Every structure is written in C-alpha cells, then in structure tokens.
Amino acid sequence: MTGLENWIIGQGLNGTSLAELLTGFAERLVAQGIPVVRAYLAIPTVNPTIRVVNNTWTHRDGIVVERLSHERNETAFEMSPFGLMLREDTRERHWHFTETGQEPFPLFEDIRALGGTDYLAQLVPFENSSSPDLRGVGFAFSSGREGGFLPGEIETIRHALLLLALAAYRMVLVELTISVLDTYVGLSAGRRVLSGEIRRGSGTTLTAALLFADLRGFTALTDLTGASIIGRLDGHLEAMAEPVAEEGGEVLKFMGDGLLAAFPITPERSRKEACAAAVRAAREALARNAAVNRAHPGETPLSLDVALHCGDVFYGNIGSTARLDFTVIGPAVNEVSRMEALCETLGTALVISASVAEASPVPVRSLGHQALRGINTMRELFTLVDL
C-alpha cells in the first residue's frame, strides 16, 4: 500500500472535512510530480437547504467550498460534464482541450485560464438504499502539462479514487447526522445528543429568558390547502425564528403554528442581557410577522402573540424507551405558555413577566396582576409602551 493510500485511509478514519480531504489529496499528487492545477469534489447531501456541496482546489487560490441550495438553477448541472456523463451512463471521461469537436462546456474556459489543458472526470456511485439521495461523488482533475495527464498519472489518480470516495462518504454521513440534528432538534440539542446524552431522563437545568410565540387565527385558514398553507406557515415561523437567532437565542421546539425559544444565561451573557435580547427578538418577530401578512393581501391575516419569561427549565431526554424527544419542561415553561394565552384577553400582542420587564431595553407598562391557569399566585404582567 502506498503512502498516498495510507493517508487517505487515515482521513477516512479521522478526517473532519471534505475540503481538507481534497486539499491534502491534490497537494500530495503535486508532491509526487503530477502537475495538478485544479481538483474538484462534488457530493449531494440530505439537507433541507443544501442540495450539493462543491469543493474546488486550485494551485492559485487553494480550496473554495460552495453549498448550492435546492432552488439553484439545475440547468447549470445539465450543461456540465457530469450532466453529460449521467445522461450517457458513463463513469469516466477524459477531455483534452486541444482536441476539436468537443462539447462546449463553459467550465473549460475557466480551467484554461488556470493553465489547465485537460479535464479528467470520474463518478463513483454509492449503493445505499437507506440513503438514496447520497447517490455518489464526482471527482475532476486538470493538468497543467501540455497534452494533459500521462497514462501512469491517470492510473495513480484512478487507483486512489475508490478510497477517496469512501473517506468522503464517511465524512458526509457525519455531516449529515449533525445537519439533521441541528435542523430538527436544534443546535444545542444536536450537540448534546452527539456527545452521548441519549439516555432517557438525562439532561441539564438551564436558566434562560424564554420566548413563547403562537399564531392567532391559523385554524381559520380554510381557504388554503396543502402546499399553500405550509408555505404560508413557513413564512410566519421564519418571521418568529430568525430574530431569535439574530439575538443569540435558539429555537428549542416548533409546536404547530408556534415556537418555544430560549436565550440562555451564561457566564458570558448576564440575566439582564439575555432578557433584553428576548425583548428585542419579540419586537422584531412581531414586525416581521406583520410584513408576512402584508405579503398575502386578500388572505386571512395571522396575528402573532408572544410571551416572555425568565426562569429555570430542565433540558433533556423525555419520552418512552422507543421514542425520545430532547425538549424542555418545568414551571417556567408552563408559566410562559399560560402568559401567552392571555394576549387576546389583555388586548396586546406581547405579554412580559416582571423578571423580564425589569431588564427591558425599552419602556414597559403594567397590565396589572393576572391569574394564570394552574398557578396559585397572581402575577403582574407587562407589555411595551409602544404596543
């Protein structure tokens, strides 16, 4: 086994990124005297926002990583060398730029500008029924030598690509796991699950400013069905969630037409700072939700009700032995949800507890002492003066 193969195996076992994998491989080919001026690795992914990840290394610029969204124009792929190879059901093609009668791929002009003289492309399919969208990986290499790669150099590259594809496959599966956990259970929860906090009942106590938001009137949207109602809901949920992230908070859970978010109190962020961030996020969420309503003239507008509270919650694994949820529970969660239920009664879109109101960065006014369902003592609640 060659030193190059041993290095690839090491990357497959311990490597952390496709960018480092491709960079290391290209640089080692150059060190062996193979005049690579450009190396490319593309792999599809299972991600709600990203369709494919392109990694391009050049001797001039180093590594560039491009994540293409699902909305990106797919005609660009159809007009690429890999699109042609898939249509022809070909796994390897070698184009020499000096030959006449070749397909006019715009990409080749960019490679010529780098000093490239050819384009060696190979597709390595993944046969995995459990992850059908991870169909395989595409590699491409260009030489800076007149006449392109020599036969022996092509064989060196070809011989290493199966190992390289296997290493890439392992890395993308790890990235897929992290991405899915981050997307579906949240950044903190995803990291906790990956670090081994997976036993039922395991978790931690978190002190945080809590934001509970819910749409009012969503069930009345009987004029929308299927994709239309999902698209409308996504717009409102995005209006709620984006300000949370921008203020350093995290959405802990989406609940139908609402969400629960937290702004943790840490050594780096005081209670006052966390509560102030929650107030700013709530104001911005209300403004953006109104903008979503304006973007749908003629449809039923959806009002947003928001409650803010601060306290301790348990953050961990809850459920049955067969189905767990990494979620938050505790008196503070119950209280903030009861507060939100009073928004319509109190005639305001934002209800704030005393613990958050005292840290508000903008003026507040009292809504009086109110009874919250399931809570023994009355609570003085507040809202913003400008609401």
N, C-alpha and C positions, 0 to 999 in steps of 0.2 A: 504494500500500500504506500502511495506517495505521500510526501509531506503536505501537498495541497489537499488530498483526500482526508488526511488526519485532521487538518484544520477545519474542514467542512463538518466532519463528524463532531468535533468539539463545539462548533457553533450550533449544530443541531441539538446537542445536549444542554448547552449552557448559554447560547447566544440570546440576545434580548430584542434585536430589531432587524427587519429586512434591510434597512438602509445600511447598517453595519455589515450585514452578511454580503450584500452586493459590493460594497466598497472594498472590503477585505479580499473578496474573490478577484475583482478586477485588478487591484494593486498587486496581488500575487501573480497573476498572469503576466503583468508588465514586468515584474521582477524576474520572471523566467525567460524574458526576451520576446514575449508575444506582444506585438505593438497595438494593444487595445486603446482606442481613443474614446470609445463610448460603450457602456454596458447598460442593459435595461432589464428590469424585472417587473412584471405586472401580475397581480393576483386579485381575483374577485374576493369580496368579503360579504359576510352576512351582517349587515348593519343598517339600521333604519334610515340613515342619512348618506351613507357612502356606498357606492356601487363597486368601485375598484380602486386599488392603490397602485400608483405608478412610482417606481423608483428608478431614477436615471442618474448614472455616474458618467462624468466626462473627465478627461485628463485636464481640461481647462478650468471647470467650475466645481469639481467634486460631486457630491451627492445632492440631488434635488428630489424631494418627495411630494407627490401631488395626489390628493384624495379627491376623486371625482364623485359628484353626487348622482343620485338616481335620475335627476332632472337633466343632467348634462346631455347634450345632443349626441345620440348614439350613431348618427350618420358618420361622425368622425371615425369611429371604430370600424364601420363597414368599409370605409375607404382606406383603411390601414393595411399593412402587410399581414397582420394577424387575422383581420377580417377575411382577406382573400384565402388564407390558409385554412380557415374553418370552413369556408364555402367549398374549397377543393378537397376537404378532409385530408390535409397534408400536415404532418407534424414537423417537418423541417424544410426550409428553403434557404438558398444562398444566392443573393443578388450581388452581381458585380456592376458597379456604376459605369464602367466603360463599355459594357455591352449595350447593343442597340435593341430596340423593340421591347424594352421593359415597361412594366406598369408605371405610370407617372405619379408615384407617391410623393406628396409634398414633403414628407418627413425626410426623404433622401437629400433634399437640398440643404436642410439644416445640418445633416451629418456631413455633407461635403464641406460646409463652412467650418466644421471642426477639423477638417483634414481627413475625414473618413473616405474610404474607397470601396467599401462593400457593406453588406448587411446580412449577417448570419442569424436566422431566427429559428427558434425551436419551441414547440408546445409540449408540455408534459402534463397529461391528464391525471386527475385524481379519481379513482374509482371508489367512491364512498357514498352509499345510498343514504346514510344518516345525515349527511350534509351535502345535498345535491347542488346547492349554489356554489360550493367550493369546487368548481369544475376542474381547476388545474392552474398551472402557472406558465406564463410566457416569458421567454428569455430572448434577448437580441444582443449581438456584439458587432462592433465595427472596427476594422483595422485601419491603421494609418499608413500601411505599406502599399506601394503601387502594386496593383494586382490582387490585393486583398490577403486574407489569411492563407497560409500554406496548408496542405493536406494534414501534416502532422500536428499543426496548431489546432485545426478543426477537431481532430481526434482527441486532443487533450481536453478541449472545452466540452465536447460531446460526452466524453467518458466521465466528466465530473458533474454533469447536469442532473443526473438522477439523484445523486447525493445532495446536491444543492437544492433541488426541488423538495426533497424530504425534509431538509432543515427548514426551508421556507414554510412548509406545511405545518410543522410543529409550532413555529413562531406565530403563524396566523391563527392557529387554533387557540393559543394562549391569548392573543389579542382579541379574538372573537369572544372568548369567555369573559374577559374584562369588559369589553364593549357592551355585551348583552347585560351583564350585571349592572354596569353603570347606567345603562339606559332604562332598565326595567325595575331596578330596586334602588338606584341612587348611588352617588359616588362613595359616600361613607359606608353604606351597607355593602356595596360590592367589594370594597377593600376588606371589610370585616369578614365577609364570607370566604374570600380567597385566603385570608390569613388563618382560617381554621375555626372561626366562631360559628360552627354549624350545628352544635348540639341544641336540642330543644331546651329552652329556659336560659340559655347562655346569653349574655348581653352586658350592658352597662347603663349606669344612670347618667343622664345628660341634662345639664342645666342650660336652658336656651330661651330666647324670645320665640314664641310660636305665632305663626300666621295661619289662620284657618279661613279659606275662601270658598264661596259657593255661589253658583249662578241661580238667580231667581227667575222662574218662568220657563226653564228649559223644557219641562214636560209639555208645555203648550205648543211646541213647535210641531204640530201635527201636519203642517203643510210641507215639511221636509222629510225625506226618507233616504235610507241607505247612505250612499257616499256623500250626499249633500249635507245631511245632518252631522256626519262625522267630520266633514271638512269645516263646518261652522263651529262645532265644538272644539276642534283643534285650534282654531283661531283664538277663541276665548281662553283656552287653557294656556296657550302660549303667552297671551297678554298677562296672565297671572304669574307664570313661571319665570319668564325672562327677567323681570325686575328683582325677583328673589335672588337669582344667580348673580345679577349685576351688583347687588348689595352684599354679596358674600354669604348668602344663605343657601339652603339646599331643600329641594322638594323631597319630602320623606315619602309621600304617598299621594297618588291621584285617586280620588274617590268619586267615580261617576262624572258629575259636572262640577267638581270642586277639587281642592287640594289641601294638604297639610304641609307646611314648611317650617323649618327651624333655622334660627340664627344662633349657633352655639356660643356660649360664654366661655372663653378660654383665657389662659394667661396673656395671650396676645390681644384679646378683644374683651373689654370690660362689659359689665352688665349694661351700663349706660350706652355704650357704643352699639351693642347688639340690639337693644330696644330701639335706638334711633334708626338703625338700619332697617328694622322691621317696619317702622312708620314710613320711611321713605319708599320702601318697596310697595307698601299698601297703597300709598297715594299714586304711585306710578302705575300700578296694576289697575286701579280704578280709571285712570286717564286712558290707558291703552284699551281697556275693555270698551269704553265709550267709543273709541276710534273703530273698533271692530264692528260695533253696532252701526256706525255711520257708513261703513263699507258695505252694508247689506240693506240698502234702502228698500222699503216695501216688505221687509220681513219683520217678524216679531223681535223687538229689541230685548236683550237679556241683561237685566241689572245684575251687578256683582255686589255681594255682601261680604265684608271682611271683618274678622275679629282678631285682635292682638292681645296676647297674654304672655306672662313670663313665669317659668317655674321648672321643676324637675320632672323628667319623664324617664321611663325605662325604655331603652332602645335595644332590642334583641330578637331572638328567635321565639316565635309563638306559633302554636298550631298542633297538628297531630303528628304521629311518627312518620306518616307517609307524605304529608304536605305541610311545609313550614312557610311562614311569612316573616321577613325581617322588618319589624314595624315598631311603632312607639305606642305605649299605653301609659296611663297614670292619671292622677287627679287633674293635672294641668291641661292634659289633652281633653278630658271631659269638660272642663270649665270653659275652655276657649270655644268648643263646639256649641255649648249652651249659649254662650255670648252671641255667637253668630246668628243663632235662631231668633234673637231679639231685634235684629236690624230693622226688619219691616215694621214691627210693633213700635219701635222707638223713632221711626222715620228717618233713619240715617243709613248710609252705605258702609260706615266704619264704626265699630264699637271697640273701645280700648279699655283695658283694665287699668287700675291705679298703678300697678307695678310698671307698666309700660308708659303710661301718661306722664309720670314724673320725669321720664328721660326723653320725652318727645322733643325733637328739634324745632317744632312749630307749635304755635299756641293751641291749647285744647280747651274744651268747655265741658262741664259736668252734665251728664244725663240723669243724675240722681241715683239713689240707691235702688237696685233692682233685685228681684228674686230670680235665681237661676234654678232650673229644674234639677232636682237631685242634690242640691247644695243647701245646707242648713241655714247659713247666714246670708244676709243681704250683701250685695257687692255694689260699691259705687263705680259706675261706668262713665266713660268719657268718649268724646269724639273730637274731631278737629274743628276749630273755629270756622275755617273757610269751607267746611262742608255743611 
